[in-house]
Amino acid sequence: MIERLWHGWTTPENADTYEALLKSDVFPSIAARQVRGYRGIRLLRRTLDSGEVEFLTIMSFDSWDSVRAFGGDDYEKAYVPPSARAVLARFDERSAHYEVRERLSY
C-alpha cells in the first residue's frame, strides 16, 4: 500500500468553504476517475497557533503503478483544481508518497 500526503493552508474565513468544496466536488471527481488501485482518501484539519487552518489529505493506493495511473509520469505533482486554488492561501506543490509498512487497528 502507498499513501500520498498533501498539505494545503487557508484562512479561517475560507476553511469551511474549502472543506465543503473537497467533500462535494474534489473528492467525488477523484473517485469518478476510477483509477485502478485507488482505495480512498482521508481528510484531516487543524487550526494553527497563527490562526491559519491546515488541511492534510491522505490518499491510499494499492501500488506504485496505481499512484502513477493517478498522477502520471510526474506523480509527485500536486493535484489542486482551480476551484481549490481560489480559496487556498498556499499549498504543497508536490505530494509525498510513503510505503505503508504496517497498519494496526484496535
N, C-alpha and C positions, 0 to 999 in steps of 0.2 A: 504494500500500500504506500502511496505517495501522497503527502499533504502539501498543498500550495497555500502559503501565507501571504497576506497583503494588508497594508495599513492605509487608512485614509483619515484625515482630520477635518473637522468643520467647527463652525461657531455654535454656541448653544442655541442660537435662534434658528439655525438650519438643521440641527441634529435630528429632530423628529421628522422633518421633511425628507432628509436623506435616508433615514431608516425606512420610511414608508415607500420611498422610491425603490430601494433594494428589494423589499418584500413583494411589491406589486408589479415591478417591471424587470429589474435586472436579474434577479434570481430565476423567475419564470422563463426569461429569454435564454438564459444559460441552459436550463433543463430542456427547453424546446429544441436545442441543437442536437439532442440525443447522441452525445459523444459516448462512444462505446467505452465502458470502464469508468465513467464518471459516477461517483457514488453519493454525491451530495455536498452541501455547504453548511457551515455554521457561521453565525454572526455574533460577535462579541462587541460590547460597547462600554466605555468608561469615560468619566469626566476627569480631566487632569487638573492639577493644582492651578494651572494657568487659566482655567475656565474652558479651554478648548476641549472638544469632545473627540475622542479617538474611537475609530471602528477597526476591528480586525476581522477579516474573513478567512476561513479555513476551508478549502475545497479538498475533497478526497477523491483519489483516482486509484484504480487497480494497479497501474504500471506506468513506467516512463512513456511507453507507446501511447497510453491514454492521455497523459499530460501533453504530449506533442500533438495528438489529434485535436486537443482543445486549443493549444496556444501556437501551434505551427512550429516552424524551424527556430524562431526566436521565442521559445516558450516561456522565458522569464519575463518578457514584456508584459506589463500590467494590462488587464482588460478593464478599461474605465470608459463607459459610454459617455457621449457628450452631455446627456441629461444629468449624469452623476458629477461630471466635472463642473457643472454650473453651480452646484451647492457645496462643493468641497473647497476648503481653504488651501489644502495641499494633500498630496498623496504620494505613495511609493511609485516610482516609475517602473520598478522591477518587482516581481514576486519572488519569494524564496521558496525553495522546494526541499522537503525532508522525507527521507525514507522512514516509515514507521517501523521501529524495531520491536516494539511491544505495546500492546494495548490491554489494560486490565479494567474490568468493570466489577463493581461490588454492589 
